[in-house]
C-alpha cells in the first residue's frame, strides 16, 4: 500500500512539473523575468503585505503561479516544490531579485509620530504615472505625501543598512540621497528639505538611521529650488541587471509591507 502511494506521489510530481514547464500562461518564469513589466510592478497584494515576515521562496513561487499579481489572492497556498523543480535556474534567478529588494529592508521611511495631533503621511500607487518636467517620462517611484505640514517637519530614515552612493543636488530630485543596500538594491530618497548631517559618498548607513527631513526641493536648475510641488518624499527602488544599470521597481507595495515596521518618535 505504501509503495503504491509513493508511486502515485512520484507520478503526480512528474506530471505537475511537466504541466508547469509546458504551460507558460500559468507558470511565468523565464531567464529575464525579473526585467519584465509584471515583475517590476511588484504587486504583492494585501495578504502578502500582511505577513510579519516574507519567505522569499514562497513569494517567488506565488508570483510565478499568479503571473506576478498577488492582489487578488485569498490564500498563501503554493506549489513551491513543483515550481522550483520545473525551471530551477530561472527560479533561483527570480528569487535572487526578490532577495535584492527585500533582503535588507527593515523600516518604513517615515517614523510614526506619537504626537497624535499632527497629521500622518499618506501615499498611493503612482509608479508609472506620467511626468512632464524635463520632458515626458514615467514616474519611477512612490510619493509619500506630507503636504499638510511644512517642509522639514517629517523625519526620513533609512529603510535599510548600506552605503551612501549618491548625495547632493539633482535638478529633478532636489536634495537627494541614494543608498546601496547590503543586498544590492539602490534606494533613492528625493526632494529632501535638509540632511541630518554632512553625508559623503561611501558613508555607512544603519537601518533606521536619520537621513534628513521631507521637503519640496527640486524641479529647478538652481540649487536650492523649492516650492514647485507639494511637500513629499519620493522613494525609488532600483535594481542592476544584465541589461540595465538602474531598473526601477514599484515601491508602493513594498512600502505597504513595511508599514508594520515603522519606528516611533515624537516630533512637532
N, C-alpha and C positions, 0 to 999 in steps of 0.2 A: 504493500500500500504506500509506504514511504517512498519507494523507488518510483512508483507511478506519479506521485505528487511532484517529485524532483524533476522527472522528465517533462511533466506538463509545465512546470515553472521555467525550465530552460527553453521550452518551445515558445512560451509566452514572451520571454525576454528577447529571444531571437526575432520573433515576429514584430515586437514593438520597435526594436532597433531598425529593422528593415523598413517598417512603416514610416518611422521618423526620417530616415535617410532619403526616402523616396517621395516625401510629401512636404516640399518646401513651403507650401501655403500655410502649413500648421507649424512647421519647425523652421524658424527663421535664423539660421546660422550660416555664415559664410566667412571667408578669411578677412574681409573688410567690413564685417557687420558693425564694428564699433565706430566706423566713419559714416554710417548711414544716417539719414534724417530721422527715422524712427528711434534709433538708439539715442541720438543727440537730444530728442525731445524729453527723455528721462521721465516718462510718465509712470511714476511709482504708484500713484493712487492712494486713497485714504487708508486702506487696510495695511499696506506695506508701511506707510508713514507712521502708522500707529504702533508698529513693533518697537520694543525697547532697544533691541539691537538687530542688526541685519546679518543674516547668514548669506554670504555672497555666493556660495554655491547654489543655494535655493533661489536667490534673486536672479541669478543667471539663467537657471532652468525655467523659472516662471516667465522671464522676459522672452526667452526663446519660444516657449509654448504659446504665449499670448501676443505674438507679433509686436513686442516691445511696448505694449499698452496695458497696464495693470489697473487702470482707473475704473474698470467695470467688474473686477473680480470680487467674489464674496467668500473666497476660501484660499488658504495658503497651500492647498494640496498641489503636489507637483510630481513629476516623473524624472527626478534628478538622475537616477542611475541610468535610465534608458537614454535620456537626452545627452548626458556626458559621454556615454559609450558610442553614440551614433557618429559623432564627429569630435573626437577628443581634443584635437589640436585647436579647432575653431572655438570649442567650448572654453578651453583654458585661456585662449587669447581674449575672448569676450569677458571672462571673469577677471582677467588682469586689468581690463579697462575699468571695471567697477571697483576693483581694489585701488586703482589710482585715484579715483574720485572719492571714495568713502573711507579709504584705509586710514586716513589721519584726521578726519573731521571729528571734532568734539563739541563745538559750541555754536549756537546761533549768534550771528554777528552783533546783535543789539541786546544788551542785558535787559532783563525785566526790571522796571522801575518800581521799587517798593513804596514810592510816593504815589499813592493811589489817585491823587488829584490831578496828576499830569496825564495827558492823553498818551495812549500807546501808539506804536508804529502800525502801519498796515502795508500790505503788498498783494499784488495779483500776478497772474501769469502773462507777462508782456514780452517774453522771449520770441523773437521772430517778427515782432511788430515793426512797421515802417518808421524810419527816422530820416530826416532831411538835412540836418546840419552837416555841412561838409559834403553834400551830395546824397542821393538816395541810397539807403542802406538798411540792413536789418538790425534790430536791437539784439545784442548778443548777451544780455544779462537779465537780471531781475531787479526792479527798483523797489527798495524798501523805503516807504514814504514816511517822512517826519515833518510834513508841511504844516502841522498845527502848532508847531513850536519854532522858535527862531533858530537859525544856523548856529551850530556849536552846542546845542542842548543835548543831543543823544550821543553817548559814547559808542565807539565802534571797536570791537575786539576781534582778535584773530580767531577764525574758525578752526585753525589747526596750528600745529607747530611747523617750523620750516625756516626758510632763509629768504631775506628780502632780495628780490631780483631786480625790481624797478621801483623807483620812488621819485617824486617831484612833479613838476607841472606838465600836463598834456593839454593841448588846445581843446579836445573834446572832453576828456576825463577830468580836467581841472587838477586839483591836488589829489594824487592817487598813490597807492602803494600796491605792489604786486608781490606776492609771496609764493615761492615754490614749496609746496608741502613735502614732507619727507617721503610720501608715497608717490610723488611725481606730478601732481596736479598744480596748475598755475591758478592761484586765487587772487582775484583783482577787486580792489576796493576803490571806488572813484567818487569824485565830487565832494571830497572832504572839506571841512571848514579850516581845520588845522591838524597838525600831528601831535601825538603825545610826547614825542621827543625828536631829536635830530636824527632820523633814521638814515642809515647809509646802506648802499648795496653790499650784501654779504653779511649783514647783521642777522643774528639768530633770533627767532621769534618763538615764544612759547604759546601753547594753546590757551586761549582766553586772555592773552596779553592785550592791554590797551594800545590801539594803533593811532587813534585820533578821534575826531568828532565829526558827525554828519554835517554836511553843508550843501551849498548850491554853486560850487565853483566849476568853471569850465564854460565851453562854448564861446571862447574868446581867444584871439591871438595874443592878447596882452596878459601876461602872468598876473594872477590875482583876480581875474574877471569873476564876478558873482552876479546873481540876480536874474539870470536868463531863464530860469525854470524853478519849480518848487523845490524846497529842501528835501533831499533824499540821498540814500546810499545806493549806488549802483554796484551790484555784486555780479562778478563774472567768474565762470569756471571754464578752464581751457585744458585740453589735452594735447600732447605732442605725439603725432602718429607718423607712420611711414611717409604719408603724403602731405601732411600739414604740420607746420611748426606750432600753430595755435588754432585748435579746432574747438569752437565753443560748444558747450552742452548747456541745457536749460537748468538754471539754478532753482527754479520755483519749487519743484517737488523736493529737492534736496533741502531747501530751507524749511519746508513743511515738516520734513523728518526731523530736522534739528531743533524745531521749536520746543520740544520737550527737554532740550538741553540748553536752556537759557540760564546764564549767570544772573545773579540777583544783585542789585545795587540801589542806592538811594541817590538820586540826582534831581536838582531843581533849579 
